[in-house]
Amino acid sequence: MTAGTASAGSAAGDRPEAAGAEFVLTLDCRESPGIVHSVSKFLLDHGCNIIDIKQFGDRQEEHFFMRVHFSTGSAATVEELQRDFTPVAAEWDMNWRLERHGRKLRILVMVSKYSHCLNDLLFRARIGELPVEIVAVVSNHRDHEDLVTWHGIPFHHVPVRQETKPEAEAKLLDLVETYKVELVVLARYMQVFSDSLTARLAGKAINIHHSFLPSFKGAKPYHQAYDRGVKTVGATAHYVNSELDEGPIISQQVIEVDHTYTPADLVAVGRDAECKALTNAVRWHAEGRIILSGNRTVILR
């Protein structure tokens, strides 16, 4: 991940920012003495002030991770900062990203029948709690079309049947390109991506599921959990990969329950856990706090 290509939504980045503009630099590379010094020197040479810094050195993997939120002391564009940081990144063979702080990430939300995660994302984006712009919603059903259009967001009905799945996935990729989508969010979208689509969206698609998996698969997992007398209900948000529901974990929520909870109560608690886990995952991704490390994630909070 480099800053060689300006991300969607930063087309106006060639205009100088006012002094005090804020940016976020996220990076990872092989651990070695001098990395922090090089990054700090770059910021000092450009008259920048560090607002927040998080770092982690993985001793087992000998890998280093860093996120720096900083402000500039003079007018500068994001492209100028990216250009000037490129030699520093090359010296340490870094994966890196440098963007404006607070820039709204362009996301596309996918949903099937259940609306709780969709509704939560729509509300939080609308009030500015999430640094995202929901540019479109795609569903294989029309149940939530009125809700989405009420928010003034384009709704696309893309039915999926076994024989039409390739065409449906091609339509999705076309929408991703048309809307310049940076992240696809599966907000209880109940269709499995093909391996080819998963590869195209690697690191750019987040899914949510109940954390009973793989214990209670199939229909009505909360009813299955009730029959087994579970004591916790949870949810997991993760990046999508070719292993069904087993991609790199981003966020998890666990809520204690007991014998007094009915199946309906467990479903309600599960909805809350799913909304919270997904919201956290989307926020951390949008804020540049997540770095993939193999099948794990490093969250620099």
C-alpha positions in Angstrom: 0.0 0.0 0.0 1.7 3.2 -1.1 0.6 6.8 -1.7 1.7 6.7 -5.3 -1.9 6.9 -6.4 -4.1 9.5 -4.9 -7.1 7.9 -3.2 -10.7 8.6 -4.3 -12.1 11.7 -2.9 -8.8 13.6 -2.8 -9.0 14.9 -6.4 -9.0 18.4 -5.0 -5.8 17.7 -3.1 -3.6 19.8 -5.4 -5.0 23.0 -3.8 -2.7 24.1 -0.9 -4.1 23.5 2.5 -4.1 26.3 5.1 -1.5 26.2 7.8 -2.6 23.9 10.5 -4.2 21.4 8.2 -4.2 17.8 9.6 -3.1 14.6 8.0 -2.7 10.9 9.0 0.3 8.8 8.0 0.0 5.0 8.5 2.9 2.7 7.8 4.4 -0.7 8.4 7.8 -2.3 7.5 10.4 -4.7 8.8 11.5 -3.7 12.3 14.9 -1.9 12.4 16.5 0.9 14.5 16.0 4.4 13.1 12.5 4.2 11.6 11.0 6.5 14.2 13.8 8.9 13.8 13.4 9.1 10.0 9.6 9.7 10.3 10.1 12.3 13.0 12.8 14.1 11.0 10.5 14.2 7.9 7.8 15.8 10.0 10.2 18.2 11.6 11.7 19.2 8.3 8.2 20.0 7.0 7.3 22.1 10.1 4.7 19.6 11.3 3.3 19.1 14.8 2.5 15.6 16.0 -1.0 15.5 17.5 -1.2 11.7 18.2 1.1 8.8 17.5 0.7 5.1 18.0 3.2 2.4 17.2 3.7 -1.3 17.7 6.7 -3.6 17.2 5.8 -7.2 16.6 8.8 -9.0 18.1 7.7 -12.5 16.8 7.4 -11.3 13.2 10.1 -8.5 13.5 7.7 -6.1 12.0 6.9 -2.4 12.9 3.6 -0.5 12.7 3.0 3.2 13.1 0.1 5.7 12.8 0.9 9.5 13.1 -1.8 12.2 13.2 -0.1 15.5 12.6 -0.7 19.1 11.5 1.3 21.3 9.2 2.9 24.6 10.1 2.6 25.9 6.5 0.5 25.5 3.4 1.0 22.1 1.8 -0.9 19.7 -0.4 -1.4 16.1 0.4 0.4 15.3 -2.9 3.4 17.3 -1.9 3.7 15.5 1.4 3.2 12.1 -0.3 5.9 13.1 -2.8 8.4 14.2 -0.1 7.8 11.1 2.0 8.3 8.7 -0.9 12.1 8.5 -0.4 11.8 7.9 3.3 9.4 5.1 2.6 11.7 3.6 0.0 14.6 3.6 2.4 12.8 1.4 4.8 10.7 -0.5 2.2 7.5 0.7 3.8 3.9 -0.1 3.1 2.3 3.3 3.7 -0.6 5.7 3.3 -0.7 9.5 3.8 -4.1 11.2 3.7 -6.0 14.2 5.0 -7.4 13.7 8.5 -11.2 13.6 8.5 -11.6 12.9 4.8 -14.8 11.0 4.3 -14.2 7.5 2.9 -16.5 6.5 0.1 -18.3 3.3 1.0 -20.8 1.0 -0.6 -23.1 -0.9 1.7 -24.6 -4.3 0.8 -27.6 -5.8 2.6 -30.2 -8.5 2.3 -33.2 -8.9 4.5 -32.0 -7.8 8.0 -31.8 -4.0 8.3 -30.3 -3.2 11.7 -26.7 -2.8 10.6 -27.7 -0.9 7.5 -29.9 1.5 9.5 -27.1 2.0 12.1 -24.6 2.9 9.4 -27.0 5.2 7.7 -27.8 7.1 10.9 -24.2 7.4 12.1 -23.0 8.6 8.6 -25.9 11.1 8.5 -25.0 12.7 11.8 -21.3 12.8 11.1 -20.3 10.2 13.7 -18.6 8.1 11.1 -16.0 9.7 8.7 -17.7 8.1 5.7 -19.9 8.9 2.8 -22.3 6.1 1.8 -22.3 6.6 -1.9 -24.7 3.7 -2.7 -26.5 0.7 -1.3 -26.8 -2.6 -3.1 -29.2 -5.4 -2.2 -30.5 -8.6 -3.6 -34.0 -7.6 -2.2 -36.0 -4.5 -2.4 -37.1 -4.5 1.3 -35.0 -1.4 2.3 -35.3 0.7 -0.9 -37.6 3.3 0.7 -35.3 3.6 3.7 -32.2 4.2 1.6 -33.8 6.6 -0.8 -35.2 8.6 2.2 -31.6 9.2 3.1 -31.0 10.5 -0.4 -28.6 7.6 -1.3 -28.8 5.6 -4.6 -30.3 2.1 -4.2 -29.4 -0.7 -6.6 -31.4 -3.9 -6.7 -29.1 -6.6 -7.9 -30.8 -10.0 -7.7 -28.6 -13.1 -7.2 -29.4 -16.6 -8.4 -26.9 -19.4 -8.9 -27.1 -19.1 -12.7 -26.8 -15.3 -12.7 -24.1 -14.9 -9.9 -21.3 -13.9 -12.4 -23.4 -11.2 -13.9 -24.4 -9.9 -10.4 -20.8 -9.7 -9.3 -19.8 -8.0 -12.5 -22.5 -5.4 -11.8 -21.2 -4.9 -8.3 -17.7 -4.3 -9.6 -19.1 -1.8 -12.1 -20.8 0.1 -9.3 -17.6 0.1 -7.3 -15.8 1.7 -10.2 -18.6 4.1 -11.1 -18.9 5.4 -7.5 -15.2 5.4 -6.9 -15.8 3.1 -3.9 -13.0 2.7 -1.4 -14.6 0.2 1.0 -17.5 -2.4 0.5 -19.4 -3.1 3.8 -21.5 -6.2 4.0 -24.1 -5.2 6.5 -25.8 -8.7 6.8 -25.5 -9.4 3.1 -26.4 -13.1 2.9 -24.6 -14.0 -0.3 -21.2 -15.6 -0.6 -18.6 -13.9 -2.8 -16.8 -15.9 -5.4 -13.0 -16.3 -5.0 -12.4 -14.0 -7.9 -14.5 -11.2 -6.4 -12.9 -11.7 -3.0 -9.5 -11.3 -4.6 -10.6 -8.1 -6.3 -11.8 -6.6 -3.0 -8.9 -7.9 -0.8 -8.5 -5.5 2.1 -11.4 -3.4 0.9 -14.5 -5.4 2.0 -15.7 -5.9 5.6 -18.3 -8.4 6.7 -20.2 -8.9 10.0 -21.5 -12.1 11.5 -22.6 -13.5 14.8 -19.7 -15.0 16.8 -21.4 -18.3 17.3 -19.8 -19.4 14.1 -18.8 -22.1 13.6 -20.8 -23.5 16.5 -24.3 -22.7 15.2 -24.4 -22.5 11.4 -27.4 -22.3 9.1 -30.8 -20.9 9.9 -31.8 -19.4 13.2 -28.4 -19.5 15.0 -29.8 -17.7 18.0 -32.5 -20.3 18.4 -29.9 -23.0 18.3 -27.9 -21.1 20.9 -31.0 -20.9 23.1 -31.4 -24.6 22.9 -27.8 -25.0 24.1 -28.1 -22.5 26.9 -25.4 -20.2 25.8 -24.0 -17.6 28.3 -22.6 -15.1 25.9 -23.8 -13.5 22.6 -21.3 -11.9 20.3 -20.4 -10.6 16.9 -17.3 -10.4 14.7 -16.4 -7.9 12.0 -13.7 -9.0 9.7 -12.1 -8.5 6.3 -13.5 -10.7 3.6 -11.3 -13.4 2.2 -11.7 -16.8 0.4 -12.2 -18.6 3.7 -15.9 -18.1 4.5 -16.4 -16.0 7.7 -12.7 -16.5 8.6 -11.0 -13.4 7.3 -8.7 -11.2 9.4 -10.7 -10.1 12.5 -11.1 -6.4 13.1 -13.6 -5.9 15.9 -15.6 -8.2 18.2 -18.3 -7.6 20.8 -19.4 -10.0 23.5 -22.5 -9.6 25.8 -23.3 -11.8 28.7 -26.7 -13.5 28.8 -28.4 -16.1 31.0 -31.2 -18.6 31.3 -33.9 -15.9 31.4 -33.2 -14.8 27.8 -35.7 -16.0 25.3 -34.7 -16.7 21.7 -36.2 -13.3 20.8 -34.1 -11.7 23.5 -30.9 -13.3 22.2 -31.7 -12.0 18.7 -32.1 -8.5 20.0 -28.8 -8.7 22.0 -27.2 -10.1 18.9 -28.4 -7.2 16.8 -26.8 -4.7 19.2 -23.5 -6.6 19.2 -23.4 -6.8 15.4 -24.1 -3.1 15.0 -21.4 -2.1 17.4 -18.7 -4.5 16.0 -19.4 -3.3 12.4 -19.4 0.4 13.3 -16.1 0.0 15.1 -14.6 -1.8 12.1 -15.8 0.8 9.6 -14.6 3.7 11.7 -11.1 2.2 12.3 -10.7 1.4 8.6 -11.8 4.9 7.6 -9.5 6.5 10.1 -6.5 4.5 8.9 -6.1 2.6 12.1 -6.0 -0.9 10.7 -2.9 -2.6 9.2 -3.2 -6.1 7.8 -0.5 -8.5 9.0 -1.0 -11.8 7.4 -4.3 -13.2 8.7 -4.2 -10.8 11.6 -4.8 -7.1 12.0 -3.0 -4.5 14.0 -5.4 -1.8 15.2 -3.6 1.4 16.2 -6.1 3.1 18.5 
